[in-house]
Amino acid sequence: MKPKQAKKLRDILLILGVVVMLMGAYHEAFFIAGAVLACSCIAVQFLFYKCPHCGKQLGRNEGTFCQFCGKRIDA
Ligand SMILES: [Zn+2]
């Protein structure tokens, strides 16, 4: 998976997780399901949001270049 796709997937999971958690007002199960979704976005971030060149975690780097090897992330 490319870092760009991972970022997109992470954002979708986070938004979905928050929405489902808000539905927890109706039923507790929604809150738990939402929390799981929101947590899985962190897993996606750690597993797939890596530099395609050196393989290091990009962490909070939202830019175009890797902070370790200086190469383009989206290349
Ligand atoms: Zn790199």
N, CA, C, O and the ligand as a Tripos MOL2 file, in Angstrom:
@<TRIPOS>MOLECULE
protein
  301   299    76     0     0
PROTEIN
NO_CHARGES

@<TRIPOS>ATOM
      1 N           0.8340   -1.2010    0.0000 N.3       1 MET1
      2 CA          0.0000    0.0000    0.0000 C.3       1 MET1
      3 C           0.8690    1.2520    0.0000 C.2       1 MET1
      4 O           1.8510    1.3360    0.7380 O.2       1 MET1
      5 N           0.5020    2.2240   -0.8330 N.am      2 LYS2
      6 CA          1.2620    3.4680   -0.8860 C.3       2 LYS2
      7 C           0.9100    4.3460    0.3170 C.2       2 LYS2
      8 O          -0.2070    4.2800    0.8310 O.2       2 LYS2
      9 N           1.8610    5.1650    0.7610 N.am      3 PRO3
     10 CA          1.5950    6.0240    1.9230 C.3       3 PRO3
     11 C           0.3780    6.9120    1.7370 C.2       3 PRO3
     12 O          -0.3500    7.1930    2.6890 O.2       3 PRO3
     13 N           0.1610    7.3560    0.4940 N.am      4 LYS4
     14 CA         -0.9880    8.2190    0.2170 C.3       4 LYS4
     15 C          -2.2980    7.4760    0.4690 C.2       4 LYS4
     16 O          -3.2390    8.0220    1.0460 O.2       4 LYS4
     17 N          -2.3380    6.1930    0.0150 N.am      5 GLN5
     18 CA         -3.5350    5.3710    0.2140 C.3       5 GLN5
     19 C          -3.7390    5.1090    1.6950 C.2       5 GLN5
     20 O          -4.8630    5.1420    2.1950 O.2       5 GLN5
     21 N          -2.6260    4.8440    2.4000 N.am      6 ALA6
     22 CA         -2.6960    4.5750    3.8350 C.3       6 ALA6
     23 C          -3.2630    5.7790    4.5760 C.2       6 ALA6
     24 O          -4.0530    5.6380    5.5100 O.2       6 ALA6
     25 N          -2.8480    6.9590    4.1450 N.am      7 LYS7
     26 CA         -3.3150    8.1890    4.7770 C.3       7 LYS7
     27 C          -4.8160    8.3550    4.5680 C.2       7 LYS7
     28 O          -5.5530    8.7410    5.4760 O.2       7 LYS7
     29 N          -5.2460    8.0520    3.3400 N.am      8 LYS8
     30 CA         -6.6630    8.1570    2.9880 C.3       8 LYS8
     31 C          -7.4900    7.1740    3.8280 C.2       8 LYS8
     32 O          -8.5140    7.5330    4.4080 O.2       8 LYS8
     33 N          -7.0110    5.9220    3.8730 N.am      9 LEU9
     34 CA         -7.6990    4.8680    4.6230 C.3       9 LEU9
     35 C          -7.7800    5.2380    6.1000 C.2       9 LEU9
     36 O          -8.8080    5.0390    6.7480 O.2       9 LEU9
     37 N          -6.6760    5.7810    6.6230 N.am     10 ARG10
     38 CA         -6.6300    6.1930    8.0270 C.3      10 ARG10
     39 C          -7.6720    7.2670    8.3050 C.2      10 ARG10
     40 O          -8.3840    7.2060    9.3070 O.2      10 ARG10
     41 N          -7.7580    8.2620    7.4030 N.am     11 ASP11
     42 CA         -8.7240    9.3420    7.5870 C.3      11 ASP11
     43 C         -10.1520    8.8210    7.5440 C.2      11 ASP11
     44 O         -10.9950    9.2260    8.3450 O.2      11 ASP11
     45 N         -10.4210    7.9060    6.5860 N.am     12 ILE12
     46 CA        -11.7680    7.3390    6.4530 C.3      12 ILE12
     47 C         -12.1380    6.5810    7.7270 C.2      12 ILE12
     48 O         -13.2400    6.7360    8.2530 O.2      12 ILE12
     49 N         -11.2040    5.7570    8.2170 N.am     13 LEU13
     50 CA        -11.4520    4.9610    9.4230 C.3      13 LEU13
     51 C         -11.7070    5.8630   10.6280 C.2      13 LEU13
     52 O         -12.5730    5.5860   11.4580 O.2      13 LEU13
     53 N         -10.9380    6.9430   10.7070 N.am     14 LEU14
     54 CA        -11.0730    7.8540   11.8400 C.3      14 LEU14
     55 C         -12.4310    8.5440   11.8230 C.2      14 LEU14
     56 O         -13.1110    8.6140   12.8470 O.2      14 LEU14
     57 N         -12.8260    9.0570   10.6520 N.am     15 ILE15
     58 CA        -14.1100    9.7550   10.5240 C.3      15 ILE15
     59 C         -15.2620    8.7830   10.7820 C.2      15 ILE15
     60 O         -16.2040    9.0880   11.5150 O.2      15 ILE15
     61 N         -15.1610    7.5990   10.1580 N.am     16 LEU16
     62 CA        -16.1850    6.5710   10.3400 C.3      16 LEU16
     63 C         -16.2860    6.1750   11.8180 C.2      16 LEU16
     64 O         -17.3790    6.0350   12.3660 O.2      16 LEU16
     65 N         -15.1370    6.0020   12.4390 N.am     17 GLY17
     66 CA        -15.0810    5.6170   13.8490 C.3      17 GLY17
     67 C         -15.7670    6.6460   14.7330 C.2      17 GLY17
     68 O         -16.5220    6.2970   15.6400 O.2      17 GLY17
     69 N         -15.4950    7.9340   14.4570 N.am     18 VAL18
     70 CA        -16.0950    9.0100   15.2630 C.3      18 VAL18
     71 C         -17.6030    9.0400   15.0540 C.2      18 VAL18
     72 O         -18.3640    9.2010   16.0070 O.2      18 VAL18
     73 N         -18.0340    8.8830   13.7930 N.am     19 VAL19
     74 CA        -19.4720    8.8990   13.4840 C.3      19 VAL19
     75 C         -20.1800    7.7450   14.2110 C.2      19 VAL19
     76 O         -21.2260    7.9350   14.8300 O.2      19 VAL19
     77 N         -19.5910    6.5540   14.1210 N.am     20 VAL20
     78 CA        -20.1980    5.3800   14.7680 C.3      20 VAL20
     79 C         -20.2040    5.5560   16.2880 C.2      20 VAL20
     80 O         -21.1530    5.1580   16.9630 O.2      20 VAL20
     81 N         -19.1260    6.1590   16.8220 N.am     21 MET21
     82 CA        -19.0600    6.3990   18.2670 C.3      21 MET21
     83 C         -20.1760    7.3450   18.7110 C.2      21 MET21
     84 O         -20.7560    7.1710   19.7830 O.2      21 MET21
     85 N         -20.4700    8.3370   17.8870 N.am     22 LEU22
     86 CA        -21.5490    9.2840   18.2120 C.3      22 LEU22
     87 C         -22.8980    8.5710   18.2270 C.2      22 LEU22
     88 O         -23.8000    8.9280   18.9840 O.2      22 LEU22
     89 N         -23.0150    7.5400   17.3610 N.am     23 MET23
     90 CA        -24.2410    6.7400   17.3550 C.3      23 MET23
     91 C         -24.3610    5.9120   18.6280 C.2      23 MET23
     92 O         -25.4100    5.3370   18.9170 O.2      23 MET23
     93 N         -23.2730    5.8640   19.3780 N.am     24 GLY24
     94 CA        -23.2740    5.1700   20.6690 C.3      24 GLY24
     95 C         -24.2830    5.7620   21.6400 C.2      24 GLY24
     96 O         -24.6060    5.1480   22.6570 O.2      24 GLY24
     97 N         -24.7850    6.9610   21.3270 N.am     25 ALA25
     98 CA        -25.8330    7.5730   22.1490 C.3      25 ALA25
     99 C         -27.1060    6.7210   22.1190 C.2      25 ALA25
    100 O         -27.9050    6.7430   23.0550 O.2      25 ALA25
    101 N         -27.2790    5.9690   21.0210 N.am     26 TYR26
    102 CA        -28.4700    5.1160   20.8850 C.3      26 TYR26
    103 C         -28.2380    3.7340   21.4630 C.2      26 TYR26
    104 O         -29.1120    3.1530   22.1070 O.2      26 TYR26
    105 N         -27.0290    3.2140   21.2180 N.am     27 HIS27
    106 CA        -26.7230    1.8760   21.7300 C.3      27 HIS27
    107 C         -25.2330    1.7680   22.0390 C.2      27 HIS27
    108 O         -24.3900    2.2480   21.2810 O.2      27 HIS27
    109 N         -24.9290    1.1370   23.1480 N.am     28 GLU28
    110 CA        -23.5510    1.0060   23.6040 C.3      28 GLU28
    111 C         -22.6600    0.2990   22.5830 C.2      28 GLU28
    112 O         -21.4730    0.6050   22.4610 O.2      28 GLU28
    113 N         -23.2620   -0.6700   21.8370 N.am     29 ALA29
    114 CA        -22.4910   -1.4480   20.8640 C.3      29 ALA29
    115 C         -21.8800   -0.5590   19.7860 C.2      29 ALA29
    116 O         -20.7840   -0.8350   19.2980 O.2      29 ALA29
    117 N         -22.5850    0.5040   19.4150 N.am     30 PHE30
    118 CA        -22.0620    1.4350   18.4080 C.3      30 PHE30
    119 C         -20.8040    2.1290   18.9230 C.2      30 PHE30
    120 O         -19.8430    2.3480   18.1860 O.2      30 PHE30
    121 N         -20.8420    2.4650   20.2000 N.am     31 PHE31
    122 CA        -19.7040    3.1570   20.7930 C.3      31 PHE31
    123 C         -18.4630    2.2760   20.7500 C.2      31 PHE31
    124 O         -17.3670    2.7320   20.4230 O.2      31 PHE31
    125 N         -18.6590    0.9950   21.0900 N.am     32 ILE32
    126 CA        -17.5320    0.0470   21.0890 C.3      32 ILE32
    127 C         -17.0180   -0.1570   19.6640 C.2      32 ILE32
    128 O         -15.8110   -0.1320   19.4240 O.2      32 ILE32
    129 N         -17.9400   -0.3590   18.7230 N.am     33 ALA33
    130 CA        -17.5560   -0.5550   17.3230 C.3      33 ALA33
    131 C         -16.8100    0.6680   16.7970 C.2      33 ALA33
    132 O         -15.8250    0.5310   16.0720 O.2      33 ALA33
    133 N         -17.2720    1.8530   17.1560 N.am     34 GLY34
    134 CA        -16.6300    3.0950   16.7380 C.3      34 GLY34
    135 C         -15.2410    3.2290   17.3130 C.2      34 GLY34
    136 O         -14.3150    3.6740   16.6350 O.2      34 GLY34
    137 N         -15.1000    2.8380   18.5790 N.am     35 ALA35
    138 CA        -13.8000    2.9070   19.2370 C.3      35 ALA35
    139 C         -12.8110    1.9610   18.5540 C.2      35 ALA35
    140 O         -11.6390    2.2950   18.3810 O.2      35 ALA35
    141 N         -13.2970    0.7750   18.1670 N.am     36 VAL36
    142 CA        -12.4450   -0.1980   17.4630 C.3      36 VAL36
    143 C         -11.9900    0.3720   16.1230 C.2      36 VAL36
    144 O         -10.8210    0.2550   15.7530 O.2      36 VAL36
    145 N         -12.9230    0.9890   15.4000 N.am     37 LEU37
    146 CA        -12.5990    1.5960   14.1030 C.3      37 LEU37
    147 C         -11.5590    2.7000   14.2720 C.2      37 LEU37
    148 O         -10.5860    2.7760   13.5210 O.2      37 LEU37
    149 N         -11.7800    3.5500   15.2670 N.am     38 ALA38
    150 CA        -10.8640    4.6600   15.5020 C.3      38 ALA38
    151 C          -9.4690    4.1420   15.8750 C.2      38 ALA38
    152 O          -8.4580    4.7210   15.4770 O.2      38 ALA38
    153 N          -9.4260    3.0470   16.6430 N.am     39 CYS39
    154 CA         -8.1390    2.4630   17.0290 C.3      39 CYS39
    155 C          -7.4440    1.8220   15.8320 C.2      39 CYS39
    156 O          -6.2190    1.8710   15.7170 O.2      39 CYS39
    157 N          -8.2360    1.2180   14.9400 N.am     40 SER40
    158 CA         -7.6390    0.5600   13.7810 C.3      40 SER40
    159 C          -7.0050    1.5890   12.8490 C.2      40 SER40
    160 O          -6.1110    1.2500   12.0730 O.2      40 SER40
    161 N          -7.4510    2.8280   12.9150 N.am     41 CYS41
    162 CA         -6.8300    3.8680   12.0960 C.3      41 CYS41
    163 C          -5.4030    4.0990   12.5630 C.2      41 CYS41
    164 O          -4.5310    4.4320   11.7600 O.2      41 CYS41
    165 N          -5.1600    3.9270   13.8490 N.am     42 ILE42
    166 CA         -3.7940    4.0570   14.3720 C.3      42 ILE42
    167 C          -2.9370    2.8920   13.8680 C.2      42 ILE42
    168 O          -1.7670    3.0670   13.5300 O.2      42 ILE42
    169 N          -3.5410    1.6990   13.8250 N.am     43 ALA43
    170 CA         -2.8330    0.5230   13.3230 C.3      43 ALA43
    171 C          -2.4440    0.7120   11.8610 C.2      43 ALA43
    172 O          -1.3300    0.3700   11.4620 O.2      43 ALA43
    173 N          -3.3670    1.2600   11.0570 N.am     44 VAL44
    174 CA         -3.0910    1.5300    9.6400 C.3      44 VAL44
    175 C          -1.9310    2.5040    9.5260 C.2      44 VAL44
    176 O          -1.0290    2.3270    8.7070 O.2      44 VAL44
    177 N          -1.9700    3.5310   10.3590 N.am     45 GLN45
    178 CA         -0.9120    4.5380   10.3580 C.3      45 GLN45
    179 C           0.4520    3.8810   10.6100 C.2      45 GLN45
    180 O           1.4250    4.1730    9.9140 O.2      45 GLN45
    181 N           0.5140    3.0030   11.5980 N.am     46 PHE46
    182 CA          1.7900    2.3870   11.9540 C.3      46 PHE46
    183 C           2.2330    1.3190   10.9580 C.2      46 PHE46
    184 O           3.4240    1.1810   10.6800 O.2      46 PHE46
    185 N           1.2690    0.5580   10.4190 N.am     47 LEU47
    186 CA          1.6240   -0.5520    9.5340 C.3      47 LEU47
    187 C           1.9440   -0.1000    8.1180 C.2      47 LEU47
    188 O           2.8420   -0.6460    7.4770 O.2      47 LEU47
    189 N           1.2120    0.8980    7.6270 N.am     48 PHE48
    190 CA          1.3310    1.2280    6.1980 C.3      48 PHE48
    191 C           1.8850    2.6050    5.8960 C.2      48 PHE48
    192 O           2.3220    2.8620    4.7750 O.2      48 PHE48
    193 N           1.8730    3.5080    6.8920 N.am     49 TYR49
    194 CA          2.3530    4.8570    6.5930 C.3      49 TYR49
    195 C           3.8660    4.9060    6.7600 C.2      49 TYR49
    196 O           4.3940    5.4510    7.7300 O.2      49 TYR49
    197 N           4.5510    4.3080    5.7660 N.am     50 LYS50
    198 CA          6.0060    4.2270    5.7940 C.3      50 LYS50
    199 C           6.5730    4.8120    4.5150 C.2      50 LYS50
    200 O           5.8800    4.9410    3.5060 O.2      50 LYS50
    201 N           7.8530    5.1640    4.5800 N.am     51 CYS51
    202 CA          8.5390    5.6420    3.3910 C.3      51 CYS51
    203 C           8.7660    4.4570    2.4510 C.2      51 CYS51
    204 O           9.2660    3.4180    2.8830 O.2      51 CYS51
    205 N           8.4040    4.5970    1.1620 N.am     52 PRO52
    206 CA          8.5960    3.4880    0.2170 C.3      52 PRO52
    207 C          10.0700    3.2510   -0.1270 C.2      52 PRO52
    208 O          10.4010    2.2280   -0.7250 O.2      52 PRO52
    209 N          10.9390    4.1590    0.2330 N.am     53 HIS53
    210 CA         12.3630    4.0360   -0.1080 C.3      53 HIS53
    211 C          13.1770    3.4340    1.0310 C.2      53 HIS53
    212 O          13.9120    2.4680    0.8260 O.2      53 HIS53
    213 N          13.0490    3.9990    2.2300 N.am     54 CYS54
    214 CA         13.8620    3.5010    3.3480 C.3      54 CYS54
    215 C          13.0370    2.6860    4.3340 C.2      54 CYS54
    216 O          13.6000    2.0490    5.2250 O.2      54 CYS54
    217 N          11.6910    2.6930    4.1920 N.am     55 GLY55
    218 CA         10.8350    1.8540    5.0300 C.3      55 GLY55
    219 C          10.6400    2.3370    6.4490 C.2      55 GLY55
    220 O          10.1160    1.6040    7.2880 O.2      55 GLY55
    221 N          11.0560    3.5630    6.7310 N.am     56 LYS56
    222 CA         10.8930    4.0850    8.0910 C.3      56 LYS56
    223 C           9.5060    4.6820    8.2810 C.2      56 LYS56
    224 O           8.8620    5.1300    7.3320 O.2      56 LYS56
    225 N           9.0640    4.6750    9.5420 N.am     57 GLN57
    226 CA          7.7720    5.2660    9.8830 C.3      57 GLN57
    227 C           7.8100    6.7540    9.5810 C.2      57 GLN57
    228 O           8.7450    7.4520    9.9710 O.2      57 GLN57
    229 N           6.7860    7.2340    8.8830 N.am     58 LEU58
    230 CA          6.7530    8.6590    8.5770 C.3      58 LEU58
    231 C           6.1500    9.4670    9.7200 C.2      58 LEU58
    232 O           6.3050   10.6870    9.7770 O.2      58 LEU58
    233 N           5.4660    8.7820   10.6230 N.am     59 GLY59
    234 CA          4.9290    9.4460   11.8060 C.3      59 GLY59
    235 C           3.9660   10.5630   11.4510 C.2      59 GLY59
    236 O           2.9960   10.3500   10.7240 O.2      59 GLY59
    237 N           4.2330   11.7430   11.9620 N.am     60 ARG60
    238 CA          3.3330   12.8710   11.7450 C.3      60 ARG60
    239 C           3.6930   13.6610   10.4960 C.2      60 ARG60
    240 O           3.1120   14.7160   10.2390 O.2      60 ARG60
    241 N           4.6380   13.1640    9.7240 N.am     61 ASN61
    242 CA          5.0370   13.8290    8.4920 C.3      61 ASN61
    243 C           3.9190   13.7390    7.4530 C.2      61 ASN61
    244 O           3.6010   12.6490    6.9780 O.2      61 ASN61
    245 N           3.3260   14.8750    7.1000 N.am     62 GLU62
    246 CA          2.2420   14.8990    6.1070 C.3      62 GLU62
    247 C           2.7680   15.4830    4.7960 C.2      62 GLU62
    248 O           1.9960   15.7300    3.8700 O.2      62 GLU62
    249 N           4.0400   15.6970    4.7230 N.am     63 GLY63
    250 CA          4.6300   16.3670    3.5670 C.3      63 GLY63
    251 C           4.8700   15.4480    2.3840 C.2      63 GLY63
    252 O           4.3980   14.3110    2.3550 O.2      63 GLY63
    253 N           5.6060   15.9530    1.4130 N.am     64 THR64
    254 CA          5.8610   15.2310    0.1780 C.3      64 THR64
    255 C           7.1510   14.4380    0.2530 C.2      64 THR64
    256 O           7.3370   13.4790   -0.4960 O.2      64 THR64
    257 N           8.0460   14.8310    1.1540 N.am     65 PHE65
    258 CA          9.3590   14.1850    1.2240 C.3      65 PHE65
    259 C           9.5630   13.4670    2.5540 C.2      65 PHE65
    260 O           9.0620   13.8880    3.5970 O.2      65 PHE65
    261 N          10.3170   12.3670    2.4840 N.am     66 CYS66
    262 CA         10.6620   11.6060    3.6820 C.3      66 CYS66
    263 C          11.6530   12.4120    4.5210 C.2      66 CYS66
    264 O          12.5930   13.0010    3.9890 O.2      66 CYS66
    265 N          11.4330   12.4340    5.8410 N.am     67 GLN67
    266 CA         12.3300   13.2030    6.6980 C.3      67 GLN67
    267 C          13.6240   12.4520    6.9970 C.2      67 GLN67
    268 O          14.5370   13.0070    7.6080 O.2      67 GLN67
    269 N          13.7070   11.1820    6.5650 N.am     68 PHE68
    270 CA         14.9080   10.3710    6.8310 C.3      68 PHE68
    271 C          15.8380   10.3060    5.6270 C.2      68 PHE68
    272 O          17.0340   10.5720    5.7410 O.2      68 PHE68
    273 N          15.2810    9.9490    4.4720 N.am     69 CYS69
    274 CA         16.1480    9.8170    3.2980 C.3      69 CYS69
    275 C          15.9670   10.9680    2.3070 C.2      69 CYS69
    276 O          16.7470   11.0930    1.3630 O.2      69 CYS69
    277 N          14.9440   11.8140    2.5090 N.am     70 GLY70
    278 CA         14.7640   12.9980    1.6720 C.3      70 GLY70
    279 C          14.1320   12.7220    0.3140 C.2      70 GLY70
    280 O          14.0180   13.6260   -0.5130 O.2      70 GLY70
    281 N          13.7200   11.4730    0.0790 N.am     71 LYS71
    282 CA         13.0950   11.1460   -1.2120 C.3      71 LYS71
    283 C          11.6050   11.4090   -1.1720 C.2      71 LYS71
    284 O          11.0000   11.5220   -0.1060 O.2      71 LYS71
    285 N          11.0220   11.5060   -2.3730 N.am     72 ARG72
    286 CA          9.5850   11.7640   -2.4640 C.3      72 ARG72
    287 C           8.8010   10.5740   -1.9070 C.2      72 ARG72
    288 O           9.0940    9.4210   -2.2220 O.2      72 ARG72
    289 N           7.7960   10.8740   -1.0720 N.am     73 ILE73
    290 CA          6.9830    9.8180   -0.4810 C.3      73 ILE73
    291 C           6.0140    9.2420   -1.5130 C.2      73 ILE73
    292 O           5.7630    8.0370   -1.5340 O.2      73 ILE73
    293 N           5.4770   10.1030   -2.3610 N.am     74 ASP74
    294 CA          4.4430    9.6680   -3.3060 C.3      74 ASP74
    295 C           5.0200    9.1880   -4.6330 C.2      74 ASP74
    296 O           4.2770    8.9930   -5.5960 O.2      74 ASP74
    297 N           6.3240    8.9990   -4.6930 N.am     75 ALA75
    298 CA          6.9550    8.5810   -5.9540 C.3      75 ALA75
    299 C           6.6380    7.1180   -6.2690 C.2      75 ALA75
    300 O           7.0850    6.5960   -7.2910 O.2      75 ALA75
    301 ZN         12.7220    7.4870    3.4430 Zn       76 ZN76
@<TRIPOS>BOND
     1     1     2 1
     2     2     3 1
     3     3     4 2
     4     3     5 am
     5     5     6 1
     6     6     7 1
     7     7     8 2
     8     7     9 am
     9     9    10 1
    10    10    11 1
    11    11    12 2
    12    11    13 am
    13    13    14 1
    14    14    15 1
    15    15    16 2
    16    15    17 am
    17    17    18 1
    18    18    19 1
    19    19    20 2
    20    19    21 am
    21    21    22 1
    22    22    23 1
    23    23    24 2
    24    23    25 am
    25    25    26 1
    26    26    27 1
    27    27    28 2
    28    27    29 am
    29    29    30 1
    30    30    31 1
    31    31    32 2
    32    31    33 am
    33    33    34 1
    34    34    35 1
    35    35    36 2
    36    35    37 am
    37    37    38 1
    38    38    39 1
    39    39    40 2
    40    39    41 am
    41    41    42 1
    42    42    43 1
    43    43    44 2
    44    43    45 am
    45    45    46 1
    46    46    47 1
    47    47    48 2
    48    47    49 am
    49    49    50 1
    50    50    51 1
    51    51    52 2
    52    51    53 am
    53    53    54 1
    54    54    55 1
    55    55    56 2
    56    55    57 am
    57    57    58 1
    58    58    59 1
    59    59    60 2
    60    59    61 am
    61    61    62 1
    62    62    63 1
    63    63    64 2
    64    63    65 am
    65    65    66 1
    66    66    67 1
    67    67    68 2
    68    67    69 am
    69    69    70 1
    70    70    71 1
    71    71    72 2
    72    71    73 am
    73    73    74 1
    74    74    75 1
    75    75    76 2
    76    75    77 am
    77    77    78 1
    78    78    79 1
    79    79    80 2
    80    79    81 am
    81    81    82 1
    82    82    83 1
    83    83    84 2
    84    83    85 am
    85    85    86 1
    86    86    87 1
    87    87    88 2
    88    87    89 am
    89    89    90 1
    90    90    91 1
    91    91    92 2
    92    91    93 am
    93    93    94 1
    94    94    95 1
    95    95    96 2
    96    95    97 am
    97    97    98 1
    98    98    99 1
    99    99   100 2
   100    99   101 am
   101   101   102 1
   102   102   103 1
   103   103   104 2
   104   103   105 am
   105   105   106 1
   106   106   107 1
   107   107   108 2
   108   107   109 am
   109   109   110 1
   110   110   111 1
   111   111   112 2
   112   111   113 am
   113   113   114 1
   114   114   115 1
   115   115   116 2
   116   115   117 am
   117   117   118 1
   118   118   119 1
   119   119   120 2
   120   119   121 am
   121   121   122 1
   122   122   123 1
   123   123   124 2
   124   123   125 am
   125   125   126 1
   126   126   127 1
   127   127   128 2
   128   127   129 am
   129   129   130 1
   130   130   131 1
   131   131   132 2
   132   131   133 am
   133   133   134 1
   134   134   135 1
   135   135   136 2
   136   135   137 am
   137   137   138 1
   138   138   139 1
   139   139   140 2
   140   139   141 am
   141   141   142 1
   142   142   143 1
   143   143   144 2
   144   143   145 am
   145   145   146 1
   146   146   147 1
   147   147   148 2
   148   147   149 am
   149   149   150 1
   150   150   151 1
   151   151   152 2
   152   151   153 am
   153   153   154 1
   154   154   155 1
   155   155   156 2
   156   155   157 am
   157   157   158 1
   158   158   159 1
   159   159   160 2
   160   159   161 am
   161   161   162 1
   162   162   163 1
   163   163   164 2
   164   163   165 am
   165   165   166 1
   166   166   167 1
   167   167   168 2
   168   167   169 am
   169   169   170 1
   170   170   171 1
   171   171   172 2
   172   171   173 am
   173   173   174 1
   174   174   175 1
   175   175   176 2
   176   175   177 am
   177   177   178 1
   178   178   179 1
   179   179   180 2
   180   179   181 am
   181   181   182 1
   182   182   183 1
   183   183   184 2
   184   183   185 am
   185   185   186 1
   186   186   187 1
   187   187   188 2
   188   187   189 am
   189   189   190 1
   190   190   191 1
   191   191   192 2
   192   191   193 am
   193   193   194 1
   194   194   195 1
   195   195   196 2
   196   195   197 am
   197   197   198 1
   198   198   199 1
   199   199   200 2
   200   199   201 am
   201   201   202 1
   202   202   203 1
   203   203   204 2
   204   203   205 am
   205   205   206 1
   206   206   207 1
   207   207   208 2
   208   207   209 am
   209   209   210 1
   210   210   211 1
   211   211   212 2
   212   211   213 am
   213   213   214 1
   214   214   215 1
   215   215   216 2
   216   215   217 am
   217   217   218 1
   218   218   219 1
   219   219   220 2
   220   219   221 am
   221   221   222 1
   222   222   223 1
   223   223   224 2
   224   223   225 am
   225   225   226 1
   226   226   227 1
   227   227   228 2
   228   227   229 am
   229   229   230 1
   230   230   231 1
   231   231   232 2
   232   231   233 am
   233   233   234 1
   234   234   235 1
   235   235   236 2
   236   235   237 am
   237   237   238 1
   238   238   239 1
   239   239   240 2
   240   239   241 am
   241   241   242 1
   242   242   243 1
   243   243   244 2
   244   243   245 am
   245   245   246 1
   246   246   247 1
   247   247   248 2
   248   247   249 am
   249   249   250 1
   250   250   251 1
   251   251   252 2
   252   251   253 am
   253   253   254 1
   254   254   255 1
   255   255   256 2
   256   255   257 am
   257   257   258 1
   258   258   259 1
   259   259   260 2
   260   259   261 am
   261   261   262 1
   262   262   263 1
   263   263   264 2
   264   263   265 am
   265   265   266 1
   266   266   267 1
   267   267   268 2
   268   267   269 am
   269   269   270 1
   270   270   271 1
   271   271   272 2
   272   271   273 am
   273   273   274 1
   274   274   275 1
   275   275   276 2
   276   275   277 am
   277   277   278 1
   278   278   279 1
   279   279   280 2
   280   279   281 am
   281   281   282 1
   282   282   283 1
   283   283   284 2
   284   283   285 am
   285   285   286 1
   286   286   287 1
   287   287   288 2
   288   287   289 am
   289   289   290 1
   290   290   291 1
   291   291   292 2
   292   291   293 am
   293   293   294 1
   294   294   295 1
   295   295   296 2
   296   295   297 am
   297   297   298 1
   298   298   299 1
   299   299   300 2
@<TRIPOS>SUBSTRUCTURE
     1 MET1         2 RESIDUE 1 A MET
     2 LYS2         6 RESIDUE 1 A LYS
     3 PRO3        10 RESIDUE 1 A PRO
     4 LYS4        14 RESIDUE 1 A LYS
     5 GLN5        18 RESIDUE 1 A GLN
     6 ALA6        22 RESIDUE 1 A ALA
     7 LYS7        26 RESIDUE 1 A LYS
     8 LYS8        30 RESIDUE 1 A LYS
     9 LEU9        34 RESIDUE 1 A LEU
    10 ARG10       38 RESIDUE 1 A ARG
    11 ASP11       42 RESIDUE 1 A ASP
    12 ILE12       46 RESIDUE 1 A ILE
    13 LEU13       50 RESIDUE 1 A LEU
    14 LEU14       54 RESIDUE 1 A LEU
    15 ILE15       58 RESIDUE 1 A ILE
    16 LEU16       62 RESIDUE 1 A LEU
    17 GLY17       66 RESIDUE 1 A GLY
    18 VAL18       70 RESIDUE 1 A VAL
    19 VAL19       74 RESIDUE 1 A VAL
    20 VAL20       78 RESIDUE 1 A VAL
    21 MET21       82 RESIDUE 1 A MET
    22 LEU22       86 RESIDUE 1 A LEU
    23 MET23       90 RESIDUE 1 A MET
    24 GLY24       94 RESIDUE 1 A GLY
    25 ALA25       98 RESIDUE 1 A ALA
    26 TYR26      102 RESIDUE 1 A TYR
    27 HIS27      106 RESIDUE 1 A HIS
    28 GLU28      110 RESIDUE 1 A GLU
    29 ALA29      114 RESIDUE 1 A ALA
    30 PHE30      118 RESIDUE 1 A PHE
    31 PHE31      122 RESIDUE 1 A PHE
    32 ILE32      126 RESIDUE 1 A ILE
    33 ALA33      130 RESIDUE 1 A ALA
    34 GLY34      134 RESIDUE 1 A GLY
    35 ALA35      138 RESIDUE 1 A ALA
    36 VAL36      142 RESIDUE 1 A VAL
    37 LEU37      146 RESIDUE 1 A LEU
    38 ALA38      150 RESIDUE 1 A ALA
    39 CYS39      154 RESIDUE 1 A CYS
    40 SER40      158 RESIDUE 1 A SER
    41 CYS41      162 RESIDUE 1 A CYS
    42 ILE42      166 RESIDUE 1 A ILE
    43 ALA43      170 RESIDUE 1 A ALA
    44 VAL44      174 RESIDUE 1 A VAL
    45 GLN45      178 RESIDUE 1 A GLN
    46 PHE46      182 RESIDUE 1 A PHE
    47 LEU47      186 RESIDUE 1 A LEU
    48 PHE48      190 RESIDUE 1 A PHE
    49 TYR49      194 RESIDUE 1 A TYR
    50 LYS50      198 RESIDUE 1 A LYS
    51 CYS51      202 RESIDUE 1 A CYS
    52 PRO52      206 RESIDUE 1 A PRO
    53 HIS53      210 RESIDUE 1 A HIS
    54 CYS54      214 RESIDUE 1 A CYS
    55 GLY55      218 RESIDUE 1 A GLY
    56 LYS56      222 RESIDUE 1 A LYS
    57 GLN57      226 RESIDUE 1 A GLN
    58 LEU58      230 RESIDUE 1 A LEU
    59 GLY59      234 RESIDUE 1 A GLY
    60 ARG60      238 RESIDUE 1 A ARG
    61 ASN61      242 RESIDUE 1 A ASN
    62 GLU62      246 RESIDUE 1 A GLU
    63 GLY63      250 RESIDUE 1 A GLY
    64 THR64      254 RESIDUE 1 A THR
    65 PHE65      258 RESIDUE 1 A PHE
    66 CYS66      262 RESIDUE 1 A CYS
    67 GLN67      266 RESIDUE 1 A GLN
    68 PHE68      270 RESIDUE 1 A PHE
    69 CYS69      274 RESIDUE 1 A CYS
    70 GLY70      278 RESIDUE 1 A GLY
    71 LYS71      282 RESIDUE 1 A LYS
    72 ARG72      286 RESIDUE 1 A ARG
    73 ILE73      290 RESIDUE 1 A ILE
    74 ASP74      294 RESIDUE 1 A ASP
    75 ALA75      298 RESIDUE 1 A ALA
    76 ZN76       301 GROUP 0 **** ****
